[in-house]
């Protein structure tokens, strides 16, 4: 039986990050629970200009990270754009598919690359646990199958995706599957929070990998704590800290989205391998 090979793409630019640690932990748990031989390799995209050869891996998870998602002239930016095109094109042309999950900064990079809408700076930095609402198409999204509407996820971003170019989504057969909370008292467009880019490529603006321990660790950073109080108020901040371990919030989201993505990718990879063996 063929190995299932996972590549983890670190977008943190040499900054310590709870998110990538959580992605590694989820991948390692998946490996331990699999009967098949799973291999996991990490690539430092921004700091070391490392990029995986797509022929060497089956599944890719690309992390969040700090900074501006628009081009700033770094070598890794074109490499990552070429990587996105290579995965997308491979899946158009081959029976054996490559699976890609894009988180936060990676999600923004891909949305800019495929010219899907306006990715712009927020008025203020957002950090906290917030409700994520499924769209009509999101109701049919199998990665959200066991999640309520709304479900809860960690949001950590200085940028946002608004004003989607719906004609581009239609042309590329991509779907908006989640948006941020509706706030009728605030006259701002709701941000796009998740996209089904293709059958094999999925992305979230939020952090499906986040767990309570990582969230608490992140709140030790004054910038995150202040951003959360500014956006949600002191009462909501205290309530979030108090309810961070609730089984129906980020614990549930973490247990569902990435593990389901990995399990489904593995099942499809092995099915094709068995059929072509």
Secondary structure, 3 states (H helix, E strand, C coil): CCCEEEEEEECCCCCCCHHHHHHHHHHHHHHHHCCCCEEEEEEEHHHHCCCCCHHHCCEEEECCCCCCCCCCCCHHHHHHHHHHHHHHHHHHHCCCCCEEEEECHHHHHHHHHCCCCEEEEEEEEEEEEEEEEECCCHHHCHHHCCCCCCEEEEEEEEEEEECCCHHHHHHHCCEEEEEECCCCCCCCCCCEEEEECCCCEEEECCECCCCHHHHHHHCCCHHHHHHHHHHHCHHHHHHHHHCCCCCCCHHHHHHHHHHHHHHHHHHHHHHHHHHHC
